[in-house]
Amino acid sequence: MTTQPLFAVLLCAMLATTPALAEQLLCVSASTDKQLVLYDVDLPSGALKLRNKIALKGSPGSQCISPDGNRLYVSIRSLDSVAVFKIHHKQRSLEHLGTTNITANAAYISLDRTGKTLLWASYSSGVVGSYRIQSNGQLGSAISRIPTARCAHAILTDPSNQYVFAPHTGPNAVYQFHFSPADGKLTPNQPAFVRPADGLEPRHLAFHPTLPVVYCDDEAGASVTAYHFNRETGTLDPFQTVTTLPPDFSGNNSCADIEITSDGRFVYASNRGHNSVAGFGVDLESGKLTAIGQAPTGDTPRSFNLSPDGTLLVAAGQASHDLHSYRRDSNSGKLTRGSQLPTGKGPAWVQFITLR
């Protein structure tokens, strides 16, 4: 009788108990080309392979995925509309279900935690609002439409689904709302907004998965500001601002996107001008940030996205019309550049889609 070497037995056991990484698509909003560009993703290597291009009637921007993972929502900014696509997991494809005019150029869209309400923020109009999602996944009736101020840049519910926050660059403020999951209504909180230090201009935001902390990247401040989040009142209070730039950089720069890892240990923000993604380690007791450096990107990295397993980051150069993928070290948070390839013109959003 032949006995297997011990290392072979252990390797087989590890493979049998290690869950396979979920397959991914990558969807890019090519705003100038008026199309969505789909890529197959090889998670182990970070390689991207063009799969399909979907022509649209207008310029796409922000994207979000339903909580059940079956639908993709895309803001069609030039048409003041939101398009809905069914995700065909086995076929690795998208099917257009319909497009609804929401009478607003939505710079940002998101879904509440139940997937029953779509939230939108209009940069050009200075208005935020909500729409009902029907059982078939398409948009139903309008629920809320609230004037705020110019340059509304993002809108997200907190993890409890009771509060909504909308950063505005123009008035240098994060607007605060009560949210009703039952009917999708937004109601201004008191106070209606919080302001960080002068000249920062909060743009996008990310909630820490366990700590009562919210992070905003600051467009004009070239920085990330951390806010204490009062879970009882739904209000924010800034407590730290950290630059996204190296000390020797003296050129013009503005921040665009921000993401946090699912374990809450690292935050990333994109620099337009320095053309990089800046990384920060998170103190898991205080929520304070410590810079870990910058990874170079294409020209004007407006959008980037982390893969759901946190191993891969893909950034789009809006002015260089390309994608850069990076392997992420889970211990140090450092990014190592992998593949680079051209994409559609004016990439304005990058979105991983998990397949089943």
N, C-alpha and C positions, 0 to 999 in steps of 0.2 A: 504494500500500500504506500502510495506516494503522499508525503505531507507537504502542503504549501508553505513557503517561507512566511515567517511571521509578518513581514512588512506587506506582503501581498494580501494576507487576510485582513490586516488593518485597513489597507487601501480600499478593499471591496466593501468593508463595513462603513467607511466614511462616505463612499459614493452612494451607498444604499440609503444613508440617513441624511445626506445633504440635499435640500430642496433645489430643484432646477430653477435657474433664473428665468423669470417670465420674459417672453419675447416682446420686443418693442418695435413700434413704428415711430418715426420722427416726422412731425408735420410743421412746415415752415410757411408763414404768411409772406408771400412775395408781393408786396403792396404795389410796386410799380408795374409789375407784369400782370396784376389782377389774377393771381392764381395761388392755389395751395400746392406745395411741392412735398411729396411723400418719399421717405427714405426707409429702407430696411436697416436695422441697427444690429451690429454684432457686438454684444456687450463685453465679451471677453477681451476683444482687441480694440473696441471703440471705433471700428471702421463703419462708414456709412456708404450705402449703395442706393442710387436713385431708383425709385420704384415707379412713380407715377406723377403726373402733373394734372391738376384739376382746374380748368378754366372757370373764372367767375365773371359776373357782370360788373363788379366793382372792386375796390381795393380792400383786401382783407387786413385785419389788424389782430387785436387780442383774441385769444382762444381759451376755452375752458371745457372740461370733460364732466359729464354727469357722474354722480357718486357711484352708480352701478357700472360705470365704464362702457356703456353702450352707445352714448351719443357725444358728438363733438359740436360745440357752439362756437361760431366765428363772427366777430363784428365785421360787417362790410361797411367800412367807414364812409366811403364816398356816396353810398346810397342810404345812409342813416338807418341801416338795417342790421339784423342778426340772422345768419343762416344756420340751419340745423342739419347735421349729417348723422346717419346711422353708421356705426363702426361694425363692419363685418370682420370678425376676428379671424375666422379660418381663411377667408379670402385675402386678408390683409388689405382691405380696401374701405373706401368711404362712399356712402350713397346719400345724395342730396335729398332731404325730406321736404324742405321748404325754406322760404325766406320771409321774414316779417319786418315791415317798416316800423321802427320804434320812435320815429320823428326826432332822432338825436344822433349825432355823430359820436359814437361811443368809443372813447380812447381805451376803455377797459371794461370787460364784462367778467362776471363770476357767477357761480351758483351758490345758494345757501347750502347748509350741510345736509338738508333733506333732498335736495335736487328739485324742489317744487317751485322755487322762485329764482328768476334771473335778475341779477343786480347790474346796473350800468352806470358809468360816469362819463360825462361829456366834457372834454377839455375845452372845445371851442364855445360851448354854450354856458358853461358854469352851472350845470344841472346834474343831479343824480336821480336815479329812479329804480323801479322794480317792475317786473312783468311776471304774470302767472305762467307756469309751465303745465301744459295739458298732459293727460295720461299717455298720449302718443309721442310725447317728447317735444312737440312744437310749442311755440309761444302762443299764449292765449291773450287775455286782456291785460291792459296796463293797470297797475295797482297804485304806485306812488310816483310822483314827479315833483322834486323839491329843488328850487333854485338855491344855489350855495354861493359860489364866486367863480371867477374865471380860473381856468387851468386845473380842473378836476382831473386827476391822473390815474386813480385806482380806486377800487371799492371791494371790501372783503368783510365777511362775517367773522366774529371771533369763534374759537372752538366750541363755546357753549351754544352758539347760534342765537344769542339774545341781543348782540350788539353788532353794529356795522361801523367801519371806519373808512374815510375817504380822504387821502392826502391831496392837497392842492399846492402846486408850486407858486402860482401867482401871489396869493395872499399869505404865503408862508404859514400854512395851517393844516392840521388834520381835523376834518369834521367828524363829529361823533353822533351816532344815532342809536335809538332803541330799534329793535327788529322783532316783529311778530312772526314766528315760523308758521303759525296757523293760517294767517291770511296774507303774509308777505309784505305787510305795511312797514314803512320807515317813518320814524318820528324823531325830530331833533332832540338830542340829549341836552342836559344842562350841566356844564356849559356846552354850547353848540360846537365849539372847536377848541383845540389846544394849539398854542404856538411854540415852536422851538426857538432857539436863539435867532436873532435877526440875520437875514441873508442866506439861510440854509435851503429853504424851499423843498419840503418833503415830497417825494414822487411816488414810490411804491413801498409796500410794507410786507412784513412776514411775522407771523406769530410763533413764539417759542412753543414747542410741543408740550412742555410740562411747566415751565416757569411762567409767572404772570408778567411777561415781558413782551414788548412789540418792538421790532426794528424797522426803521424807515431809512432808505437811502435818500440823500439830500442832493437834488439836482445841481443847484448853484453852489452849495457848500463843499462839493466833492468829498462827501463824508457819509457816515452812517450814524444815526442817532438812536439810542436805546431809550425806550419809554417804560416806566412802570405801568402796569395795567391793573386797575382796580376792578376785580371781577364782580364786586357788589354794585358799583355805580356805573360801570362801563365807560370809565374815563381814563385818560392817559396823562402821564407826567414825565417829561424828559429828564434823564439823569446822567447821560454820557453821550458825547459826540467824538468820533474817531475818524481821522482822515483816511481816504481810500488811496492816497497818493504816496509815492516814495518821497523822502525829504529833498532830493535833488531835482525834482521836477518843477519847472517854472512856467510851463505853457498853459493854455486854456484847457479847461476840462469841465465836463458835466456828467453826473451820474445818471443811470437809466433804470436798471433792473436790480432786484435783490431776491435772494433765495436763502433758505435755511435747511440744513440736513434734517432728516427725520429723527435722528437721535439728539438733535438740538446742540451739537457740539461745535458746529461751524456755520458761519454766515459768509455769503459771497455777494459782491456788488460790482456792477460793470462801470468802467470809466470810458467816456467818449472824449477823446482828446489825447489822453495817455494811451488809449486803446488797449485796455487790459481788463481782467477780472481780478478784483482784490479779494483776499481771503482774510477771515478773522476767526480766531479761536474764542469760544464762549466759556466763561466761568459758570459752571453748573450750579453754583450757589447764589451768586449775585447777578448773573446775566451780563456782566461786563465783558467787553470785547478787547481782544489783543490782536494786533495786526500780524499776519503770517506771510505777507508779501503779495506780489502781483504776477499774474500769468499773462503774457502778451496775446492779443487777439487780432482779428482783422480790423479794418478801419470803421470806427463808430459802432461799437457793440451795443446796440439798443436793447437786444433781448438775448437771454440765455436760459437754459433749463437743465436741472439735474435729473438724471434717470431715477426712477422710483427706488431702486436699490442703493442709490448714492454713489455708485462706482464710476459714473460717467457724467461729464458736463459738456454740453454743446453750446457754443456761442456763435451768433451771427453777426458778421460785419455788414451793417446797413449800407455803408458807402463803398465797400470793396466787394459786395455781393457774394460773400463766401461764408462757409461754415468751418469752424475749428472745433475739434473734439479733444477732450482731455481725460486722462485717467486720474482718478482722485484717490489719494492715500487716506484711508479711513482713520489712521492714527494721527498723522501730522496735518491732514487737511490740504496738503500741497497738491497742486495740479501739474500733471506732466502732459505736454501736448502730444497728441496722436496724429490723426488724419486732418487734412485740409482739402476742401473741394469747393468748386463754384456752386452757387445756388441761384434761384431766381433773383431778379433785381429788386433792391430795396427791401430786404428781409426785415420785417417788423415784429415777428413773434416766432418763438421756437417752442414746440410742445411735444413731449414724449407721450405716446399712447400705448398703454399696456394691453397686450393681446392675450386671449385665453383659448 
